[in-house]
Amino acid sequence: MNELTLLLTSVECGLIFSLPVLGMFLSSRVLKVDDMTLEGSFGLGGALTALLLSNGVSPLVAMPLAMLAAGIAGLMTALLHTQLRLQVLMSGIIVTTALFSVNLLLAGANISLAAHQTIFKLCAFITDYKLLLLTLFALCCVLIIRWLLTTQVGFLLQATGHNPRVVQAFAKSPAVFLTVGLVLANMLTGLAGSLLVQYVGFFSIWSSVGTIIVTLAGLMLADMLSTRVNAALIAGAIMYQLVIALTFELQLNPNWNKLITALFIVALLTGKKMMTEKN
């Protein structure tokens, strides 16, 4: 793989992972909760898409269904938290654990989509279609969430994370808006999982492992550029993929990627802490 191809692939993967970064922004920055469901939702979106496409379903139908399924996963996490009073972190871990079996039942260990229709094959007549299509998806999602947060619903979502009493003062339930936020975050992540399996041309049950770490790294890089919903979320995801691409360029053993990611996140956390203390 030459440098230009590696760069293009990194940017395209960054555009895909900008969607779970946006989802994590909703959960951790807006709602102020740690949602581990995102990792399971990413795999669920990919597994369901692979299953549907391999059975001849149009990607234009498969992708919304993948988003819906991932949204239901977010709903399950919210219900465990609001109805059974479990912590959101624990609820997400439970749902993600269950989804591993669900994904395995849906698509098995792996499915090849080489001979099946995908959203990218539908747009193959356009020059640089993958880059353009993924950019369109990423920008549209960012703009939609940015618009949503300016509405009354968005105000109440932000109030749910910062001060639930404000939501109650409007005679609204913080639990409802927490649920809405988690559903939206997981729908975005499910869409990313759907796009990834179509982009690489196959589904693997292990493809979602580490999604939370990748997403967290992208969000932390985005925070260095801006703390608002804008193109910084896309840039952060792309920057992380470029860091991984650099390890390939330096011909480091791919087995070290997870360790490098862990050390990279520690460095980001340390740098952020030092900047906070300095200010």
N, C-alpha and C positions, 0 to 999 in steps of 0.2 A: 504494500500500500504506500503510494507516494505521499509527499507532504500535503499537496493540494487536496487529494482525496480524503486523507485523514482529517484535515481541517474541516472540509465540507461535512463529513460524517459526524464530527464532533458538534458542529453547529446544529445539524438536523436532530441529533439525539438530545441536545440541549433544549431545542424547541419542544420536543416531546415531553421532557422532564420538567419544563416550565409549568406544565399543568398541575402535577402534584405539588410543585413549589407553591403555586397559587392556592392550592387546596390547604397546604400546611399553613400558609399565611392566614387563611380564614380561621383555622382552628387555633393556632398558637398565638397569633398576633391580635386577631379580632375577638375571638371567643375566650382566649386565655386558657385553653386546655390542650393537653397533649394527647393527640388522637393517633393511636397505633394502628387503627383500622386501615389507614391509607395503604399499608403494605399489602394487606389482603385484598383490598379493593383493586389495586393495580393488577394483581394476578387474576382476580375474578373478571375484570374487563377483558384481559387477554384471553383467558380460557373460554369465556362465553363467545367471544368474537371468533376464535379459532373453530369452535364447535359449529357455529352457525355458518361460517363461510365454507367449511368443509362439507356441509350438507346443502350447498347451493344457495344459501340465503344471500341477498344483496348486502354489500357493506353499508349501504345507506339505511338499511333496516337493522343490521347487526350492531352498528355503533350506538344508536340511541338505546337499544336494549341493553347493551353493556353498561351504559351510563345509568340506566334505571336499576340494574342489578346492583351496581356499586352503591347507588344511593340507598337502596334497601339495606345494604351492609352498614352504612352510616346510621340508618334508622335503628337497626338492632343495637348498635353501640349506645345510641342516645337513650333507648328504652331501658337497657341494662342500668344506665346511670340514673335516669329520672324515676324509674319505677322500682328497681331493686336497690337503689342507693349505692351502687358500686362506683368507685372512682372511674373517671373517664379513661385514665390510663389502663386500669385493669380491664375495663369493659372492652377497650380496643384490642388488648392482647387476647382476650377470650374469643372475640369475633374473628380476628386474624388467624388464630389457631384453627378455628372451625373451618374457615374458608380454605385452608390448605387442602383439607379432605374434599371439600366441595369442588375445588378447582381440579383436583385429581379425578374425581368422578365425572366431571364435565368433559375434560379434554385428555385425560390420561397423562402420562409423563411428558409426551411431546406430540405435536401435530405439525406436519409440513403444509404450508399454504402455497407452495410453488405452482401448483396446477389450478389454483382457485382464484377467483376474482377478488381484488382488494380495492380499497379507495384510491390507492396510488396507480393501479393499472387502469382505472377508469379515467384518470387524468394524464395518462402517459403521452398524450398527443401534445401536451404543453411543454415548452422548453423549461428545464430546471424545475419540473413539476413537483418533485418531493420538497424541495426547499420552499417553494412558493406556497404549497398547500399547508405545510407545517407552520410557516410564518402566519398564514391566514388564521389557522386554528388558534395559535397562541395569542395573537393580537386580539382576535374576537373575544376570547375568554377573558383576557385581562380587561378589555373595555366594558364587557358586560358586568363583571364583578365590580369594576370601578364605578359604573353607573349605579349598580344596585346599592352600594354603600352610601350613595348620596340621597337615596329615597328614605321614606319613613321606616320601611322594613330594615334597610341598612343601618339607620340610626339605632334602631332597637337591637339589632345584632351586635353593634359596637357597645351599646349600653349593657347588654347581657354579659359581656366580658369584663367591662370596666366597673360597672355599678348596677347590679340587678335590681336594686331598689328603684332606680329610675324607670325601669320597665314596669315594675309593679305599680308605680305612680300613675302610669298610663292605663292601668287596669289590664295589663297584658301579663302573660306567663313567661318568665325567663326560660323555663323548660322547653316551651314551644320554639322559641327562637334559637336556643342551643341546638335543638333537633334540626331545625331548618339549616343552620350553619354546617352541622356535621354531614347532613345529606348532600348539600352543595359541594362541600370539600371532597367527599368521596365520589361524587359524580364526575368531577373534574379528573380525579385520579383514575377512575375507571375508563374514561375517555383516553387518557394517556396510555393505559395498558392495552386498549384496543388498537390505538395507532401504532404502538411499538411492535406488536405481533405482525401487523400488516407491513410495517416498514422492513423488518428483518426477514419476513417470509416464513416464520415458524413460531410455534408456541412451545415453551419449556416450563415445566412445573417450577423450576428453580429461577425463572426469569425475574420474579418479583422479590427474591431474597436480596436484602440490602437497599430496597427502595427508600426506606425511611432515612437511612444514612445519606444516600445520594440527595434526597430532597432537602434534608437538614443542611447539608453543605451548601447547596444552591441557595437556600433561603438566607443563610448567614452571609454569603457573598453578596446577595442582593441588598441586605441590610447595610452593607458598607457603602452602597451607592444611594439608597433611598429607603425610607421606612413606610412609603406609601404604595398603593396599588398602581404600578406603572410598568414601563418597559424594563425597569431594574430587575424585576422578578424573572423576566426572560433572560436578561443579561447574566444574572447570577447562575442560572441553570447552565447556560452556555459556557460560562467561565469555568465551572467545575468540570464539565466534559473536556474542556481544553487542558485542564490539569491532568486528567487521566490520559488524554492523547499524548501529553508530553512524556508520560512514563513509557508509552510505546515508542515514541521517537527516540528516547534515550536507551531503548532496547532493554528495559528492565523486565524481569520475569513477571508475567501477569499474576502469578501467585501472590505477589506483594501488593497488589492493588488495594485490597481491603485494609491492610496495615497502613499503607500510605494514606488512604482516606481517613482512617482513625486519627493518625498523627496530624493530618491536615486540619481536621475539625478541632483537635486539641489546640493547635496553633491559632485558629480563628477565635476560639473561646478565650484563650489567654490574651490575645491582642485586644479583643473587645473589652475584657475586664480591665486591662491596663488603661485603655482609652477612657472608660467610664470613671475609674478612680482618678485619672488625671484631670477630668472635667469637674 
